[in-house]
Amino acid sequence: MAKSKKAKAKQTHENFDVKSFVEKTLRGAFKKTPMYHEAKRRAKREFFEESKHGKLMRRVHFECASCKGLFFDRKGAKEIAIDHILPVVDVEVGSADYHTYIQRLFCSVDNLQCLCNFKGERDGKKSCHKIKTAEENVQRREAEARRKLEKQE
Ligand SMILES: [Zn+2]
């Protein structure tokens, strides 16, 4: 997941990355689970608002568990992500086998939260999901560096 988008080379049958393909596919499948939908349902905030023409309009937002802001999740305005509180890839252990990956990905709804995940910055701040992911990646790199050091000793 830490790969930069710019450096991504075209996939061919020769350089095909099975692990990242499988993990990406599993992440897609996770969005079809009842746990995912339940986490979204818990964050859903619905209210009715009167339009200029006096019509009642249904407004649907999702509350970010971190900043408590309200965000959209609709075509053209996907601003949320369902986040694994305990990340799928353990920050200390790093990349693990498929079985561990699947167990951590398809976790209980109690380990899931809705976080804002908008593009770019708002009021000079990145989204809560991007901030959390960046922090986890720093921890992962530090743990990896520690493991390498321990091997050398
Ligand atoms: Zn937020």
Boltz pocket constraint, residues with backbone or C-beta under 6 A from the ligand:
constraints:
  - pocket:
      binder: B
      contacts: [[A, 64], [A, 65], [A, 66], [A, 67], [A, 68], [A, 69], [A, 115], [A, 116], [A, 127], [A, 128], [A, 129]]
      max_distance: 6.0
